[in-house]
Amino acid sequence: MRPNQLLLRCFAERDDGLWVAHCLDLSLAVQGDSLDEVKRKLDLQIRDYVQDALVGEDREHAGYLLKRKAPLSLWVRYYWICLLLAKDSLFHAERQAREKVFSEPMPMQFAKC
């Protein structure tokens, strides 16, 4: 991570043939056919969301929008997946990848006055 980036906690999991990805720090979600697709969609959604909150139509609500967290149930799911992945890594377990934890780097720029 570069000093001018913020990492947002995200996870994706497969559900009934579709992948669903969540950004916990902004309470955003997307779905798609593959892990790569949902990661791309979530990255684009995060960038559009932050752009709109900072300089778009919703800038008067930026304080609320940028502090909006996902529900507790998703945070519990995120940490459960982290635990499962750590266990698998520790024991060199091989299993079908149904979950993935990742961070989305969000470039931070100085405010322009």
C-alpha positions in Angstrom: 0.0 0.0 0.0 1.3 3.4 -0.9 1.1 6.2 1.7 -1.5 8.0 -0.3 -3.9 5.0 -0.4 -6.6 3.8 1.8 -7.4 0.0 1.9 -11.0 -0.9 2.1 -11.9 -4.4 3.5 -13.8 -6.5 1.0 -14.8 -10.1 0.5 -16.5 -12.2 -2.2 -18.2 -15.5 -2.1 -20.0 -17.8 -4.5 -23.7 -18.3 -4.0 -25.9 -20.4 -6.3 -23.5 -20.1 -9.2 -23.0 -16.3 -8.8 -20.2 -14.5 -7.1 -21.2 -11.7 -4.7 -18.7 -9.2 -3.5 -19.0 -6.7 -0.6 -17.1 -3.7 0.5 -17.6 -3.5 4.3 -16.2 -0.1 4.8 -18.7 1.6 2.5 -21.5 -1.0 2.6 -21.5 -1.7 -1.2 -22.2 -5.0 -3.0 -22.1 -6.3 -6.5 -22.7 -9.7 -8.2 -21.3 -11.4 -11.3 -20.4 -14.7 -12.9 -16.7 -14.8 -11.8 -14.4 -13.6 -9.1 -12.6 -11.3 -11.5 -15.8 -9.8 -12.7 -17.1 -9.0 -9.2 -13.7 -7.5 -8.2 -13.7 -5.3 -11.3 -17.4 -4.3 -10.7 -16.7 -3.5 -7.0 -13.6 -1.5 -7.8 -15.6 0.6 -10.3 -18.6 1.0 -7.9 -16.2 2.1 -5.1 -14.6 4.7 -7.3 -17.9 6.1 -8.6 -19.4 6.1 -5.0 -16.4 8.0 -3.5 -16.2 10.4 -6.5 -19.9 11.2 -6.2 -19.7 11.6 -2.4 -16.7 14.0 -2.6 -17.4 16.1 -5.7 -20.7 14.9 -7.1 -24.3 15.6 -6.3 -24.1 13.9 -2.9 -21.1 15.9 -1.6 -23.3 17.6 1.1 -23.8 14.1 2.6 -20.1 13.0 2.2 -19.6 12.8 6.0 -22.3 10.2 6.3 -21.7 8.3 3.0 -18.0 7.8 3.6 -18.6 6.4 7.1 -21.4 4.1 6.2 -20.4 0.6 7.3 -21.9 -2.8 6.4 -24.3 -4.6 8.8 -22.7 -6.6 11.6 -23.8 -9.9 9.9 -21.5 -9.1 7.0 -18.6 -8.2 9.3 -19.0 -11.5 11.1 -19.1 -13.3 7.7 -15.9 -11.5 6.7 -14.0 -12.5 9.8 -15.3 -16.1 9.6 -14.0 -16.3 6.0 -10.6 -14.9 7.2 -10.5 -17.6 9.9 -11.3 -20.4 7.4 -8.7 -19.1 4.9 -6.1 -18.9 7.7 -6.9 -22.4 8.9 -6.6 -23.7 5.3 -3.3 -21.9 4.8 -1.9 -23.2 8.2 -2.8 -26.8 7.4 -2.1 -26.5 3.6 -5.7 -27.6 3.0 -6.9 -27.9 -0.5 -10.6 -27.1 -1.0 -12.7 -25.5 -3.7 -12.4 -21.7 -3.5 -15.8 -20.4 -2.6 -14.7 -17.4 -0.7 -12.0 -14.7 -1.1 -11.0 -11.9 1.1 -9.3 -8.9 -0.5 -8.6 -5.2 0.0 -9.4 -2.5 -2.6 -6.8 0.3 -2.7 -8.5 3.7 -2.8 -6.2 6.5 -3.9 -6.4 9.4 -1.6 -5.7 12.9 -2.9 -5.3 16.2 -1.1 -8.4 18.3 -1.1 -8.6 21.1 -3.6 -9.8 24.4 -2.3 
